[in-house]
Amino acid sequence: MFPHTLGGIVEEFAETIIYVIALVYLWRFKLSDFESCLLRKLNFELSHINQ
């Protein structure tokens, strides 16, 4: 149906797209924002447990 080389090209292209998405995500990820959000969530949960 499709030539083997076309399948290889599609596979490599898809892999490259996945790596680009992961790199952009890691580049935009800010650990301090994540930590502050996590701390707020934990404090909220703990405050409800103590009541």
Secondary structure as a PSIPRED ss2 file (coil, helix, strand):
# PSIPRED VFORMAT (PSIPRED V4.0)

   1 M C   1.000  0.000  0.000
   2 F C   1.000  0.000  0.000
   3 P C   1.000  0.000  0.000
   4 H H   0.000  1.000  0.000
   5 T H   0.000  1.000  0.000
   6 L H   0.000  1.000  0.000
   7 G H   0.000  1.000  0.000
   8 G H   0.000  1.000  0.000
   9 I H   0.000  1.000  0.000
  10 V H   0.000  1.000  0.000
  11 E H   0.000  1.000  0.000
  12 E H   0.000  1.000  0.000
  13 F H   0.000  1.000  0.000
  14 A H   0.000  1.000  0.000
  15 E H   0.000  1.000  0.000
  16 T H   0.000  1.000  0.000
  17 I H   0.000  1.000  0.000
  18 I H   0.000  1.000  0.000
  19 Y H   0.000  1.000  0.000
  20 V H   0.000  1.000  0.000
  21 I H   0.000  1.000  0.000
  22 A H   0.000  1.000  0.000
  23 L H   0.000  1.000  0.000
  24 V H   0.000  1.000  0.000
  25 Y H   0.000  1.000  0.000
  26 L H   0.000  1.000  0.000
  27 W H   0.000  1.000  0.000
  28 R H   0.000  1.000  0.000
  29 F C   1.000  0.000  0.000
  30 K C   1.000  0.000  0.000
  31 L H   0.000  1.000  0.000
  32 S H   0.000  1.000  0.000
  33 D H   0.000  1.000  0.000
  34 F H   0.000  1.000  0.000
  35 E H   0.000  1.000  0.000
  36 S H   0.000  1.000  0.000
  37 C H   0.000  1.000  0.000
  38 L H   0.000  1.000  0.000
  39 L H   0.000  1.000  0.000
  40 R H   0.000  1.000  0.000
  41 K H   0.000  1.000  0.000
  42 L H   0.000  1.000  0.000
  43 N H   0.000  1.000  0.000
  44 F H   0.000  1.000  0.000
  45 E H   0.000  1.000  0.000
  46 L H   0.000  1.000  0.000
  47 S H   0.000  1.000  0.000
  48 H H   0.000  1.000  0.000
  49 I H   0.000  1.000  0.000
  50 N H   0.000  1.000  0.000
  51 Q C   1.000  0.000  0.000
